[in-house]
Amino acid sequence: MKFRFGLHEELVAADGIRPRRVAHRLGFPILALFLTWLWLQEALLGFPNLAHFIGLPILVGQLVLFTLHAWLNKAPALWCERLALATAVAYVLIAMTVSLGIGRLDVELASYAAYLPLLYGATVLTLGPYLGLRISALIYVASLAIVLVGGAIEQVPWANVTPLALGHLLLVGVAVSIAMTYKEHLIHRLRLQREAHLDPLTLATNRRGGVHHLDRIRTPYALLMLDLDAFKHINDHHGHATGDIVLVRCAQAFRQVLRPGDLLVRWGGDEFVILTEMASREDVDHLADRIRQAARRVGDDLDVPLDVSIGTAFGTPDRVWQHVISEADAAMYESKERQRRAQQTRTGIPFGEVAT
């Protein structure tokens, strides 16, 4: 399976938001304190390598900002990890190059040999095993090239080059192997989670999956509660097999009019919920119109009386989603009552029934 950032983010979600958030809130400040201690050690030596004088404060400043971001936001941000990793890689390779230039590579080689395995592990954990392997290999090749140049100009004894050349190659392989094993475990968990959150009839997300998503939503959203009108009449007069076909065809039709990020949930029976994030009132009204048209087309295609009542409500991460559901449900029943009164006034036939 080819690596994509999207897949890695999905796997991070499967791993759980809370562990990642804790890692950001505690890991970033601990690392910042460690790098500050290294900077003070270099200060005592008079900063013979200017890369440490400049690079370490940049890294510490980044980590402090990322720590604040982690504490001010509920959801962990992967871009913080990636930016910190990119800065750390650039810092280590530049520092090694400067050490080579000023003739201190042999003196500082032991420190770099300790930092590089940490970079390999961080790269694989942050980017996933496939892209992480490629980037770790580039770090390994670049650092080895610097050390080989040091060996060629007799700045570094060849006896010190061999452990880095062979040992670090093995460390890259071990880091990737561990990450791949863990990734397969997460993929298995993700597959089981998807199966547990899928309605087997309509292939929409089931109620458990909808609740799982609502528990973790972090942006403003709109919620549409849908109820298929006259569905009892369809089951009673056309059979439950036809009713199942109506549900399947409606789910297919609804998915076709949703935006890529919208979620369709079979909430129960003939009720569906649509969850759409960052949508305006006008967007939701247009979506509701498209849903009604889609339901009517399904009814026309199957030659059954079919319409849909829709109630909408808007929520935010700070608002209890159960209240949003209740508001949308109440709006849906108000819509159903308006349609009932309109049909009885127009035809004299109770709503949800058809003339025989």
Secondary structure as a PSIPRED ss2 file (coil, helix, strand):
# PSIPRED VFORMAT (PSIPRED V4.0)

   1 M C   1.000  0.000  0.000
   2 K C   1.000  0.000  0.000
   3 F C   1.000  0.000  0.000
   4 R C   1.000  0.000  0.000
   5 F H   0.000  1.000  0.000
   6 G H   0.000  1.000  0.000
   7 L H   0.000  1.000  0.000
   8 H H   0.000  1.000  0.000
   9 E H   0.000  1.000  0.000
  10 E H   0.000  1.000  0.000
  11 L H   0.000  1.000  0.000
  12 V H   0.000  1.000  0.000
  13 A H   0.000  1.000  0.000
  14 A H   0.000  1.000  0.000
  15 D H   0.000  1.000  0.000
  16 G C   1.000  0.000  0.000
  17 I H   0.000  1.000  0.000
  18 R H   0.000  1.000  0.000
  19 P H   0.000  1.000  0.000
  20 R H   0.000  1.000  0.000
  21 R H   0.000  1.000  0.000
  22 V H   0.000  1.000  0.000
  23 A H   0.000  1.000  0.000
  24 H H   0.000  1.000  0.000
  25 R H   0.000  1.000  0.000
  26 L H   0.000  1.000  0.000
  27 G H   0.000  1.000  0.000
  28 F H   0.000  1.000  0.000
  29 P H   0.000  1.000  0.000
  30 I H   0.000  1.000  0.000
  31 L H   0.000  1.000  0.000
  32 A H   0.000  1.000  0.000
  33 L H   0.000  1.000  0.000
  34 F H   0.000  1.000  0.000
  35 L H   0.000  1.000  0.000
  36 T H   0.000  1.000  0.000
  37 W H   0.000  1.000  0.000
  38 L H   0.000  1.000  0.000
  39 W H   0.000  1.000  0.000
  40 L H   0.000  1.000  0.000
  41 Q H   0.000  1.000  0.000
  42 E H   0.000  1.000  0.000
  43 A H   0.000  1.000  0.000
  44 L H   0.000  1.000  0.000
  45 L C   1.000  0.000  0.000
  46 G C   1.000  0.000  0.000
  47 F C   1.000  0.000  0.000
  48 P C   1.000  0.000  0.000
  49 N C   1.000  0.000  0.000
  50 L H   0.000  1.000  0.000
  51 A H   0.000  1.000  0.000
  52 H H   0.000  1.000  0.000
  53 F H   0.000  1.000  0.000
  54 I H   0.000  1.000  0.000
  55 G H   0.000  1.000  0.000
  56 L H   0.000  1.000  0.000
  57 P H   0.000  1.000  0.000
  58 I H   0.000  1.000  0.000
  59 L H   0.000  1.000  0.000
  60 V H   0.000  1.000  0.000
  61 G H   0.000  1.000  0.000
  62 Q H   0.000  1.000  0.000
  63 L H   0.000  1.000  0.000
  64 V H   0.000  1.000  0.000
  65 L H   0.000  1.000  0.000
  66 F H   0.000  1.000  0.000
  67 T H   0.000  1.000  0.000
  68 L H   0.000  1.000  0.000
  69 H H   0.000  1.000  0.000
  70 A H   0.000  1.000  0.000
  71 W H   0.000  1.000  0.000
  72 L H   0.000  1.000  0.000
  73 N C   1.000  0.000  0.000
  74 K C   1.000  0.000  0.000
  75 A C   1.000  0.000  0.000
  76 P C   1.000  0.000  0.000
  77 A C   1.000  0.000  0.000
  78 L H   0.000  1.000  0.000
  79 W H   0.000  1.000  0.000
  80 C H   0.000  1.000  0.000
  81 E H   0.000  1.000  0.000
  82 R H   0.000  1.000  0.000
  83 L H   0.000  1.000  0.000
  84 A H   0.000  1.000  0.000
  85 L H   0.000  1.000  0.000
  86 A H   0.000  1.000  0.000
  87 T H   0.000  1.000  0.000
  88 A H   0.000  1.000  0.000
  89 V H   0.000  1.000  0.000
  90 A H   0.000  1.000  0.000
  91 Y H   0.000  1.000  0.000
  92 V H   0.000  1.000  0.000
  93 L H   0.000  1.000  0.000
  94 I H   0.000  1.000  0.000
  95 A H   0.000  1.000  0.000
  96 M H   0.000  1.000  0.000
  97 T H   0.000  1.000  0.000
  98 V H   0.000  1.000  0.000
  99 S H   0.000  1.000  0.000
 100 L H   0.000  1.000  0.000
 101 G H   0.000  1.000  0.000
 102 I H   0.000  1.000  0.000
 103 G C   1.000  0.000  0.000
 104 R C   1.000  0.000  0.000
 105 L H   0.000  1.000  0.000
 106 D H   0.000  1.000  0.000
 107 V H   0.000  1.000  0.000
 108 E H   0.000  1.000  0.000
 109 L H   0.000  1.000  0.000
 110 A H   0.000  1.000  0.000
 111 S H   0.000  1.000  0.000
 112 Y H   0.000  1.000  0.000
 113 A H   0.000  1.000  0.000
 114 A H   0.000  1.000  0.000
 115 Y H   0.000  1.000  0.000
 116 L H   0.000  1.000  0.000
 117 P H   0.000  1.000  0.000
 118 L H   0.000  1.000  0.000
 119 L H   0.000  1.000  0.000
 120 Y H   0.000  1.000  0.000
 121 G H   0.000  1.000  0.000
 122 A H   0.000  1.000  0.000
 123 T H   0.000  1.000  0.000
 124 V H   0.000  1.000  0.000
 125 L H   0.000  1.000  0.000
 126 T H   0.000  1.000  0.000
 127 L H   0.000  1.000  0.000
 128 G C   1.000  0.000  0.000
 129 P H   0.000  1.000  0.000
 130 Y H   0.000  1.000  0.000
 131 L H   0.000  1.000  0.000
 132 G H   0.000  1.000  0.000
 133 L H   0.000  1.000  0.000
 134 R H   0.000  1.000  0.000
 135 I H   0.000  1.000  0.000
 136 S H   0.000  1.000  0.000
 137 A H   0.000  1.000  0.000
 138 L H   0.000  1.000  0.000
 139 I H   0.000  1.000  0.000
 140 Y H   0.000  1.000  0.000
 141 V H   0.000  1.000  0.000
 142 A H   0.000  1.000  0.000
 143 S H   0.000  1.000  0.000
 144 L H   0.000  1.000  0.000
 145 A H   0.000  1.000  0.000
 146 I H   0.000  1.000  0.000
 147 V H   0.000  1.000  0.000
 148 L H   0.000  1.000  0.000
 149 V H   0.000  1.000  0.000
 150 G H   0.000  1.000  0.000
 151 G H   0.000  1.000  0.000
 152 A H   0.000  1.000  0.000
 153 I C   1.000  0.000  0.000
 154 E C   1.000  0.000  0.000
 155 Q C   1.000  0.000  0.000
 156 V C   1.000  0.000  0.000
 157 P C   1.000  0.000  0.000
 158 W H   0.000  1.000  0.000
 159 A H   0.000  1.000  0.000
 160 N H   0.000  1.000  0.000
 161 V H   0.000  1.000  0.000
 162 T H   0.000  1.000  0.000
 163 P H   0.000  1.000  0.000
 164 L H   0.000  1.000  0.000
 165 A H   0.000  1.000  0.000
 166 L H   0.000  1.000  0.000
 167 G H   0.000  1.000  0.000
 168 H H   0.000  1.000  0.000
 169 L H   0.000  1.000  0.000
 170 L H   0.000  1.000  0.000
 171 L H   0.000  1.000  0.000
 172 V H   0.000  1.000  0.000
 173 G H   0.000  1.000  0.000
 174 V H   0.000  1.000  0.000
 175 A H   0.000  1.000  0.000
 176 V H   0.000  1.000  0.000
 177 S H   0.000  1.000  0.000
 178 I H   0.000  1.000  0.000
 179 A H   0.000  1.000  0.000
 180 M H   0.000  1.000  0.000
 181 T H   0.000  1.000  0.000
 182 Y H   0.000  1.000  0.000
 183 K H   0.000  1.000  0.000
 184 E H   0.000  1.000  0.000
 185 H H   0.000  1.000  0.000
 186 L H   0.000  1.000  0.000
 187 I H   0.000  1.000  0.000
 188 H H   0.000  1.000  0.000
 189 R H   0.000  1.000  0.000
 190 L H   0.000  1.000  0.000
 191 R H   0.000  1.000  0.000
 192 L H   0.000  1.000  0.000
 193 Q H   0.000  1.000  0.000
 194 R H   0.000  1.000  0.000
 195 E H   0.000  1.000  0.000
 196 A H   0.000  1.000  0.000
 197 H C   1.000  0.000  0.000
 198 L E   0.000  0.000  1.000
 199 D C   1.000  0.000  0.000
 200 P C   1.000  0.000  0.000
 201 L C   1.000  0.000  0.000
 202 T C   1.000  0.000  0.000
 203 L C   1.000  0.000  0.000
 204 A C   1.000  0.000  0.000
 205 T E   0.000  0.000  1.000
 206 N C   1.000  0.000  0.000
 207 R H   0.000  1.000  0.000
 208 R H   0.000  1.000  0.000
 209 G H   0.000  1.000  0.000
 210 G H   0.000  1.000  0.000
 211 V H   0.000  1.000  0.000
 212 H H   0.000  1.000  0.000
 213 H H   0.000  1.000  0.000
 214 L H   0.000  1.000  0.000
 215 D H   0.000  1.000  0.000
 216 R C   1.000  0.000  0.000
 217 I C   1.000  0.000  0.000
 218 R C   1.000  0.000  0.000
 219 T C   1.000  0.000  0.000
 220 P C   1.000  0.000  0.000
 221 Y E   0.000  0.000  1.000
 222 A E   0.000  0.000  1.000
 223 L E   0.000  0.000  1.000
 224 L E   0.000  0.000  1.000
 225 M E   0.000  0.000  1.000
 226 L E   0.000  0.000  1.000
 227 D E   0.000  0.000  1.000
 228 L E   0.000  0.000  1.000
 229 D E   0.000  0.000  1.000
 230 A C   1.000  0.000  0.000
 231 F H   0.000  1.000  0.000
 232 K H   0.000  1.000  0.000
 233 H H   0.000  1.000  0.000
 234 I H   0.000  1.000  0.000
 235 N H   0.000  1.000  0.000
 236 D H   0.000  1.000  0.000
 237 H H   0.000  1.000  0.000
 238 H H   0.000  1.000  0.000
 239 G C   1.000  0.000  0.000
 240 H H   0.000  1.000  0.000
 241 A H   0.000  1.000  0.000
 242 T H   0.000  1.000  0.000
 243 G H   0.000  1.000  0.000
 244 D H   0.000  1.000  0.000
 245 I H   0.000  1.000  0.000
 246 V H   0.000  1.000  0.000
 247 L H   0.000  1.000  0.000
 248 V H   0.000  1.000  0.000
 249 R H   0.000  1.000  0.000
 250 C H   0.000  1.000  0.000
 251 A H   0.000  1.000  0.000
 252 Q H   0.000  1.000  0.000
 253 A H   0.000  1.000  0.000
 254 F H   0.000  1.000  0.000
 255 R H   0.000  1.000  0.000
 256 Q H   0.000  1.000  0.000
 257 V H   0.000  1.000  0.000
 258 L C   1.000  0.000  0.000
 259 R C   1.000  0.000  0.000
 260 P C   1.000  0.000  0.000
 261 G C   1.000  0.000  0.000
 262 D C   1.000  0.000  0.000
 263 L E   0.000  0.000  1.000
 264 L E   0.000  0.000  1.000
 265 V E   0.000  0.000  1.000
 266 R E   0.000  0.000  1.000
 267 W E   0.000  0.000  1.000
 268 G E   0.000  0.000  1.000
 269 G C   1.000  0.000  0.000
 270 D C   1.000  0.000  0.000
 271 E E   0.000  0.000  1.000
 272 F E   0.000  0.000  1.000
 273 V E   0.000  0.000  1.000
 274 I E   0.000  0.000  1.000
 275 L E   0.000  0.000  1.000
 276 T E   0.000  0.000  1.000
 277 E E   0.000  0.000  1.000
 278 M C   1.000  0.000  0.000
 279 A C   1.000  0.000  0.000
 280 S C   1.000  0.000  0.000
 281 R H   0.000  1.000  0.000
 282 E H   0.000  1.000  0.000
 283 D H   0.000  1.000  0.000
 284 V H   0.000  1.000  0.000
 285 D H   0.000  1.000  0.000
 286 H H   0.000  1.000  0.000
 287 L H   0.000  1.000  0.000
 288 A H   0.000  1.000  0.000
 289 D H   0.000  1.000  0.000
 290 R H   0.000  1.000  0.000
 291 I H   0.000  1.000  0.000
 292 R H   0.000  1.000  0.000
 293 Q H   0.000  1.000  0.000
 294 A H   0.000  1.000  0.000
 295 A H   0.000  1.000  0.000
 296 R H   0.000  1.000  0.000
 297 R H   0.000  1.000  0.000
 298 V H   0.000  1.000  0.000
 299 G H   0.000  1.000  0.000
 300 D H   0.000  1.000  0.000
 301 D H   0.000  1.000  0.000
 302 L H   0.000  1.000  0.000
 303 D C   1.000  0.000  0.000
 304 V C   1.000  0.000  0.000
 305 P C   1.000  0.000  0.000
 306 L C   1.000  0.000  0.000
 307 D E   0.000  0.000  1.000
 308 V E   0.000  0.000  1.000
 309 S E   0.000  0.000  1.000
 310 I E   0.000  0.000  1.000
 311 G E   0.000  0.000  1.000
 312 T E   0.000  0.000  1.000
 313 A E   0.000  0.000  1.000
 314 F E   0.000  0.000  1.000
 315 G E   0.000  0.000  1.000
 316 T C   1.000  0.000  0.000
 317 P C   1.000  0.000  0.000
 318 D C   1.000  0.000  0.000
 319 R C   1.000  0.000  0.000
 320 V C   1.000  0.000  0.000
 321 W H   0.000  1.000  0.000
 322 Q H   0.000  1.000  0.000
 323 H H   0.000  1.000  0.000
 324 V H   0.000  1.000  0.000
 325 I H   0.000  1.000  0.000
 326 S H   0.000  1.000  0.000
 327 E H   0.000  1.000  0.000
 328 A H   0.000  1.000  0.000
 329 D H   0.000  1.000  0.000
 330 A H   0.000  1.000  0.000
 331 A H   0.000  1.000  0.000
 332 M H   0.000  1.000  0.000
 333 Y H   0.000  1.000  0.000
 334 E H   0.000  1.000  0.000
 335 S H   0.000  1.000  0.000
 336 K H   0.000  1.000  0.000
 337 E H   0.000  1.000  0.000
 338 R H   0.000  1.000  0.000
 339 Q H   0.000  1.000  0.000
 340 R H   0.000  1.000  0.000
 341 R H   0.000  1.000  0.000
 342 A H   0.000  1.000  0.000
 343 Q H   0.000  1.000  0.000
 344 Q H   0.000  1.000  0.000
 345 T H   0.000  1.000  0.000
 346 R H   0.000  1.000  0.000
 347 T H   0.000  1.000  0.000
 348 G C   1.000  0.000  0.000
 349 I C   1.000  0.000  0.000
 350 P C   1.000  0.000  0.000
 351 F C   1.000  0.000  0.000
 352 G C   1.000  0.000  0.000
 353 E C   1.000  0.000  0.000
 354 V C   1.000  0.000  0.000
 355 A C   1.000  0.000  0.000
 356 T C   1.000  0.000  0.000
